[in-house]
Amino acid sequence: MKPESPQPEASGGLAEFARQSSLYQEFLAEREEILRHKWLESERLGYDIGFERALLDWIRRHREKWRAARRAQAAGTPPSSPTATPPSS
């Protein structure tokens, strides 16, 4: 008996679901930011810090602000800057 191979329409359906899934898109965007952080920190330190260290460092230092900026962007409002002060008149 031959093992069944995945049907093209079934695998295409999964790919389409992944492409349209907002949760999956958010995961991919976060992963890209972590990889960017890994690259920047590795360049700064002069050696590869590894994904796990970059992940933990990024979560601790940047995740909250990054998510707030993403939410503000999705809502169409500019992200607030805690260091920005309004001009005095």
C-alpha positions, 0 to 999 in steps of 0.5 A, a space after each residue: 500500500 502506498 502512503 498518501 501524498 498531500 493533496 495540492 489543494 490541501 497544501 494550497 489551502 494551508 498556505 493561503 490560510 497562513 498568508 491571511 492569518 493576522 496572528 501568523 503575520 504578527 509572528 513573522 513581523 516579530 521574528 523579523 525584528 528579533 533577527 534584526 536585533 540579533 544582527 545589530 547586537 552581534 555586530 555591536 559586540 563583535 560575535 554572534 550572540 545567538 537567537 535565544 539570547 537575542 530573543 530574550 533581550 529583545 523581549 525584555 528591552 523592546 517588545 512592549 514598545 514595538 507592539 504599541 507602535 504596531 497597534 498604533 500603526 494598525 489603528 492609523 494613529 501616530 505612536 506616542 513618544 514618552 520622551 517627546 515634549 510639546 513645544 512651549 509657547 
